[in-house]
Structures are given as structure tokens and as C-alpha cells.
């Protein structure tokens, strides 16, 4: 009796096929494609308010953070079960230099999302994905709810600490940021 040899490609999983289809996408300029909960999600370019909020967060971090940090908009992050493109990611200075366009989140200190047309993905799916990837901080600006939420202390598939403030109230960011984010400035 002899064991039959099988070509590895014969035993492809549906996730392998999804990833192949995803990596072969040719999305229009400005659109972004992500794999979230086993689905390919393509989103159109963000509106002006969305981009202004991101810019104002970045400006505050660069002016007030205790550490010298780098910011990357649109970097691809490989998380367990998905591939996300956060609206922005912060790392220690130089921490983004050798990253490929899709990389594990090693060295990321905080990811930032500003809700768009489908806030449930940012509130639930992405939060759990970032936690599973052990990204220390997840900052969510929830435009529909009028709130800014900081998730921290990732454990398994979710964050164990949450600080939520209404837009207009300061939100303390821990080290290496070490300052209170002025959320009133985000929409002023």
C-alpha cells in the first residue's frame, strides 16, 4: 500500500481563493479594498470632513506627543482573518520605513479610524481585528454618534479598556502620546 501524493493546490481553502481574488483586484484610484470578516469590502474615496478630521488628529499628535512618531495613511495591515487599511497608523519614528504595502502590525502603536458610510465595520469588526492583532491602541472617531473612543489593552479578540468621550471633551492618550486630544478641534 502506498500513500498518494497530492499537489498542495488541490487542497486550497476558500480563504486562499478569497485572498487571491483580493490581491488581484484593480481598484479605481482613491478607492480602498479590505478583507473584513471574510468579505472583500471596497470603499470610495473619503469626503472632506473625514480627511480634515484625520489631518487634525495628526497635527495634534505631531505638536503634542511626548515621543517622536511617524504617521502612515493608508498602510495595509494584516490582521488575523483579514486585511485592513486604517485611516491612519502611528509608529515610533522609523517604524514604517521597511514595511511592505501589506504587513503584520509589528511596531504599530495606534491605528485611527473615522467612521464613514458603514460605521458598524469600524465599531465592531475592525475593533476586534485590531485587538486580535495586538495593536495597543485603536482610536475611533464615530461621526454618527458624535463620540471619540479610545480602545486599549488588547486581549485575544477584543480590547479590555475603553474610554469614550463626546466630541468637544478632551480624550487623554497614554504614552508614548502623553497628551489630551482636543476633540472639539476635530470638527471646528
Secondary structure, DSSP 8 states (H G I E B T S, - for coil): -------GGGG--HHHHHHHHHHT----TT-EEEEETTEEEEE----HHHHHHHHHHHHHHHHH-SS-EEEETT-EEEETTEEEE-SEEEEETTTTTT--SEEE-TTEEEEEEE--S-HHIIIIIHHHHHHHTT-SEEEEEETTTTEEEEEEEEETTEEEEEEEEETTSEEEE-TTT-EEEEGGGG--
